[in-house]
Amino acid sequence: MLVDSNLHFGDAHHHGDHSSKIVIKNLDFWYPGEKHALKNVNLEISDREVTALIGPSGCGKSTLLRCLNRMNDEILGCRLEGEILLRGRSIYDSGIEVSKLRRHFGWVAQVPNPFPKSVYDNVAYGAHIHGLCGSQKELDEWVEQCLLAANLWDEVKDRLQEQGTELSGGQMQRLCIARALALKPEVLLMDEPCSALDPLATAKVEELIDKLKRHYSIVIITHNMQQAARIAQRTAFFHLGELLEHGDTEDIFMNPKNEKCQAYVTGRYG
């Protein structure tokens, strides 16, 4: 299990139950120029589950994902109101070191973006700069463990010194997942991780997500409704910055209560 509970962000509670890992309360977010991107969002994200964020482009999904790891802090003039709690503690507390906080959130981007380094260094880099491994032997073992966890070890174990950018698209994306796991996060944030991949590579990433949810809380943005239905236990539907409906994935797809949500999941617009 690749979860490190020794990080000092409150006390890590890895309960066996599906307790809320993240609680979002009355969240509003504005980009510069008073563009109101998120409007009074309330959402709980459970531990050891996949939560899919769905909705038309520009509805606030990516903004929400970037609020969770505080990447929006990089934007000058943006403004946030409300609360985001990770294991009961506000991630916007003044006493929190943002760089340490971000280690709790592994990020997987839409287009596979390995570092222009070897396969080995892609995974070892973060663990090395954060001092997560004491010796070379420990680092070697950790790289292997992360590549195994990303269902990639067997394909790359003889190619560890090759450039990560020389792998196939699907392998590169799984390498990026291994790189995210190397920092020992608690939550994986995935922004349409399969949109650049072919169906076979997509199936491998979905299979991997299904395996990883045993140890992590996973939040994924997807435009593929079949994908959301296959991999997510919970689904949240956004429209123009508002969270219009959320609940068990099956309910959202089979019996949506909101008209716009129904139109979206049945493919009538979006």
N, C-alpha and C positions, 0 to 999 in steps of 0.2 A: 504494500500500500504506500502510495507516494505522497502521503499528507504529513506535513511536519507540524505538529501541534505546539512546538516550542516557541512560536513567534509571539512576541509580547504585544499583542493587540488585544487588550482585555484578556480573558482566559479562553483558550480554545475549548469549545465543547463539541466533541465529535460524538454525538449521541447516536445510538442505533436507530432511533426513530427519525421520521422525516420532519424534524422541527424546522422552523423558519431560520434560514441562514441569513437572509437579507430582508429587512423590512423597509419599504419606501413609504413615507408618510407625507401627504399634502405637498408633493413636489411640484414646484413651478420652475421653469428655466427659460431665460431670455438670452438670445444672442445679441451682439452689439446692434444698436439701432432699434432696440425694443421689439425684436422679432420673438414672439412668445411661442417657444418650441414645444414646451411641455406644460400642461395645464392641470394642476391639482391631481397628480397621479398618486394612487394608493395601491401598492402591490406587495405581496409577500412571496419571496422566492425560497423554496424549500431546499434543504440539504439533500444530496444524493438523489436528485431528480433533474430532468431536463425541462427547462421552461422555454418555450418558443415565443418570440415576439413577432407578430405578423401585422400586416396592414400595408396600405399603398405607400409608394415612395414619398419621402418627405413628411411622414406622419409622426416622427419623433423617436423611432426605434433606436437608431444609431446614437442619437443625442442621449437617450437614457443609458445605453450601454457605456457611453463615455463619461456619464455622471458617476457610474459605479466605480470606475477606477480613477476618477478625477482627472481624466485626460482633458476635459473641457477647461480645467484650470489654465491650460496653456493659451486659451483665447482671451485676448485683452478685452475688457469691457463686457464680458458675459456676467450673468447674475443668476443666482440660485436661491430659492426659498424652499423651506420644508426640511425634511430629514431623511437621511439614508443611514440605517443602522446595520452594521455587520456584527453578528453575534451580540446584539444588544447595545453596541457602542457606536456613537455617531462617527462616521468616517470624515465628517467635516469639523470635528473637535479641533480647537486651536493647538492642542498639544501633540497632534499627530504629525509624524514625519511622512510627507506624501510619498517619498521614494520607498519607504518601508511598507506603507499601505499598499502601494501598487504591486508589491511582490505577492500579495494575497490573491491577486487577480491575474490569471494567465490570459493573454490576448492572442486570438487567432484571426488574422485579417482575411478579407475577401479574396485577394489574390495571393497565392503562396509567395512569401518574401523572405527566403532564407538569407542569412548574412553571406557576403561573398567570401566565405571561409570554407574549410573542410567540413564534412558531415560531423566529424568528431567535435570540432571547435564550435559549430553551431549550438550543440547541446552543452558543451563544457563551459562556454563563455560566461553565461550568467551565473552558473554555480561558482565559477572561479572568482569573478569580481565581487560576488557577495560573500565569499569565504565559506561556502557551504560544505566544502570537502577539505579535510585536513591534509591529505597526502595524494600523490599521483595515483596510487593504487585505488584509493577511495573514489577519486574522480573518474578513473577508468570504469569502476564498477557502477558508479552513478550514471554515467553516459549509457552504459549497456542497459541498465535498469529502465531509464527513460525511453530508450529506443524500443525496448521490449514492451513497455507500457503503451507505446504509440503504434504497436503492431508493425514495426519497421525493421527490427533487428535482423531478422533472417534475410531480408533483402539487401541490407547495407553492411553487414558485419565484415565483409571482405573489401569494402569500398570506403572505409572510414576516413581515409586521407584524400579522397576525391572531393572536388568542390560540391557543396550542397546544391548549387544552382544547376548542376549537371544531371540531377535526378529527374525522373518524370514528374509531371504536374502533381499527380496524386501523392507520389512519394515526398515531393517537396512540402506539400501541405501537412503530411504526417510528421515530417521533420520539424515543421514549425510548431506542431502540437507537442512533440518531444521537447523542443526548446522551451515552450511555455511550462511544461511539467517540471523541467529542471530547476525552476525557481521555487518549487514546493508550494504552489498556490493552493487556495481552498476552493476558489471559484474559477471556472473557465468561461471567458466571454468570447463568443464566436460570432463574427459579423459575416453572415452568408459564406461560410467556409467552403461550400461546394459549388458556388455559382460559376467558378472558372474551370470546373472539373468535368470529365466525361462520366457517363453513367456507371462504369465499372469502378473508377476511382472514387466516385460519390458513394457507392455502396460500401467500399472499404472504410471511408471516413465515418459513415453512419454506424457501421458495425463497431468501430472504435469508440464512438460517442456512447453507444449502448454499454460498452464495457466500462468506460471511464465514470459513468454516472454512479457506479457502486461506491466511489470514493470522493466524488466532487459534486459540487452544485454547478450545473451548466446552464448558461443563458445563451440562447442562439437566435440570431435573426435569420429568417429564411423567407424567400418569396415563393418557395415551392410548397404548396399546400400538402401534397402527398408526403413530402419529407417531414413536415411538422406532425402530420398524423402518425407517421411511422415511429418517430424517435422521441417525441415530447410527451411527458406525462401531464404537463400543464401548458396552457396556451393563453397568451394575452393579445387582444386585438386593439390596435391603435388607429386613430383617425384624426388628422389635423391636430396632433398634440394631446389628444385626450385618450385615456384608456377607457374604451367603451364596453369591453366585456373581457372577463378572464375567468378561468376555471379549469376543470379537467378537460384535457384535449378532446376526449370522446364527446363530451357535452357540447363543446364549442363547435365541433364539426357536424354532429348529428342533430343537435337541438339548440342552435344559437337563439338567444332571446332578443338580441339587438338586430334591427333590420339591416343596418349597414354591414354588420358582421356577417349576417346570413348571405347578403349579396356578394361579399368578398370571398367567403369560403366556398361558395358554390360557383365561383368564377364568373359572376355576372358583371363585375367590374373590378378594377384594381390594376 
